[in-house]
Amino acid sequence: MRLERKSSLVTGAGSGIGRQTSLLFAREGAAVTAVDIDAASAKETARLIEKEGGRATAVTADVSCAADCARMVEVAERAFGGLHVLFNNAGISHIDDGDAVE
């Protein structure tokens, strides 16, 4: 396992690419701090990791808030004794009508 004894933090971990990356990191041996703006989604990702035998913690945070960013790193370091991997995946997308003009 390539990430054995490593600690990772994944933003946007509540769904999609973030959730799948969190699961992959855990399968490779990393402890995962699953961060998402949606608390229930972050907790579900952590639950899925733990169900497979991995180690995880969930953090609710808004990555546009500096205080939240500092807190999520502190949680990861406290929970798993350091931080080795950071996957900055959080973001938003908006599908717009490309033909609309203001």
C-alpha positions in Angstrom: 0.0 0.0 0.0 1.6 3.2 -1.2 0.1 5.5 1.4 0.5 3.3 4.4 1.0 5.3 7.6 0.3 8.6 5.8 -2.4 11.2 6.6 -4.4 12.8 3.9 -6.9 15.7 3.7 -9.4 15.8 0.8 -11.6 18.9 0.3 -14.8 18.4 -1.6 -14.8 14.9 -0.2 -18.6 14.6 0.2 -19.3 13.5 -3.4 -17.9 12.8 -6.8 -14.2 13.0 -7.4 -13.5 14.0 -3.8 -15.4 11.0 -2.4 -13.8 8.6 -4.8 -10.3 10.0 -4.1 -10.9 9.7 -0.4 -11.9 6.0 -0.8 -8.9 5.4 -3.0 -6.5 7.0 -0.5 -7.9 4.9 2.3 -7.6 1.7 0.2 -4.0 2.6 -0.3 -3.5 2.8 3.4 -3.9 6.5 4.2 -5.9 7.9 7.0 -8.4 10.4 5.5 -9.7 13.7 6.7 -12.8 14.1 4.6 -13.7 17.8 4.3 -16.9 19.2 2.8 -19.2 22.1 3.2 -22.1 19.7 3.6 -21.6 17.9 7.0 -23.8 14.9 6.2 -21.8 14.2 3.0 -18.5 14.5 4.7 -19.7 12.1 7.5 -21.0 9.7 4.9 -17.6 9.6 3.2 -15.9 8.9 6.5 -18.4 6.2 7.3 -17.8 4.5 4.0 -14.0 4.5 4.6 -14.5 3.1 8.1 -16.9 0.5 6.8 -14.0 -0.8 4.6 -11.7 -0.9 7.5 -9.9 2.5 7.0 -9.4 5.4 9.3 -11.2 8.6 8.7 -12.6 11.7 10.2 -15.1 14.2 8.8 -14.8 18.0 8.9 -17.4 20.5 7.8 -15.6 23.5 6.3 -15.9 26.2 3.7 -12.6 26.4 1.9 -13.2 30.1 1.1 -12.9 30.8 4.8 -9.3 31.0 6.1 -10.3 30.1 9.6 -12.1 26.9 8.4 -9.0 26.0 6.4 -6.7 26.4 9.4 -9.2 24.3 11.5 -9.4 21.4 9.0 -5.6 21.1 9.0 -5.5 21.2 12.8 -8.1 18.5 12.9 -6.2 16.3 10.5 -2.9 16.8 12.4 -4.5 16.1 15.7 -6.4 13.0 14.5 -3.6 11.4 12.6 -0.4 12.8 13.9 0.5 15.0 10.9 -0.5 15.7 7.3 1.3 14.2 4.3 -1.1 14.5 1.4 -3.4 17.4 0.5 -5.9 17.1 -2.3 -7.6 20.5 -3.0 -10.6 19.3 -4.8 -13.4 21.6 -3.5 -15.1 23.8 -6.0 -18.4 24.8 -7.4 -19.7 24.6 -10.9 -22.6 26.3 -12.5 -24.1 25.2 -15.7 -25.4 28.3 -17.5 -27.3 28.8 -20.7 -24.5 29.7 -23.0 -26.9 31.5 -25.4 -28.2 33.9 -22.7 -26.9 37.4 -23.0 -27.5 40.2 -20.5 
